[in-house]
Amino acid sequence: MPETKLSVRDEDSSLIVTAGDVDIAQYVYRPDAPDAEAPKPYIHPIRSLSGAPMSVYRPHDHRWHKGLQMTWAHLSGQNFWGGPTFSVERNYHWEDNLGHMNHIGFTELSSDGERVTVAESLHWVSAQGEHWITEQRRQVFHGVDAERGIWALDFTTQLRNVRGATLDFGSPTTHGRPMAGYAGYFWRGPRSWTGGTIIAAGGQGGEEMMGAEAPWLAMVGQHDEIDGGGTVLAIAGHSSASVPIKWFVRREAFAVISPSPSFDEEIALTDGDTLELAHRYVFIDHMCDRAELDELGAEFAL
């Protein structure tokens, strides 16, 4: 089988990552989105090595869901997720608190055929225009295996508090909504993956993984239009905070995965300090069973 090389091209507001002759990912670093969606960079479309869809963009139920993106719903009163904000008193309601993540510039953009490295600086800016966080983000596309139909994405970030006061990273769960700990690096699957199978490390799986800890977790789903299906394997990775990473995962009413750094416990980041996170996603061009995922979970462990 011929070698499948990785390459990248810059199209002004987005990067296109290609494996062989298939565009496997588009990283939109300057999004054109309304303030209501808390504009921030995202990866969509995501495709398997055969070109099968592995993400969704602006679904009708949550327009601020866009493929795979770094986000945070509750950050010292600001919403870097998009949409309404949850509170016990008012449930979900719209507030003037929707922040932006602004791309400042690339510090590295390279490809050697085996990997594409994208490093950049971003500023998290509040709804009032205050610069709260300077982020150093690094994404590495790698691990292309045409025979097995696999490619991988490493995501690492350093979030430095420049607000001048402590930042509290939370979630709807830390603000009173049970089992809604969405925060951090968030993937939304295609609509056809609704009802997919959740498989996790250590013989775990199913919807009981919501709020649970595990080194890895996978969603197995089926495609519309084309035959077959695929698998997204997420590696929880590491957080520099003392709060454990827990899974935010759903198969109904839609497929989502996020290794949540603040699922049910807030992270207090003092002024000048840095929160470091490292995650890995593996995109697989077929529907995996537990035995294969146990092997892949060990192979791609962080």
Buried (B, 14 or more C-beta within 10 A) or exposed (E): EEEBEBBBEEEEEBBBBBBBEBBBBBBBBEBEBEEEBBBBBBBBBBBBBBBBBBBBBBBEEBBBBBBBBBBBBBBBEBBBBBBBBBBEEEEEEEEEBBBBBBBEEBEEBEBEEEBBBBBBBBBBBBBEEEEBBBBBBBBBBBBBBBEBBBBBBBBBBBBBBBBEEEBBBBBBBBBEBEBBBBBBBBBBBBBBBBEBBBBBBEEBBEEEBBBBBBBBBBBBBBBEEEEEBBBBBBBBBBBBBEBBBBBBBBBEEBBBBBBBBBBBBBBBBEEEEBBBBBBBBBBBBBBBEBEBBBEBBEEBEE
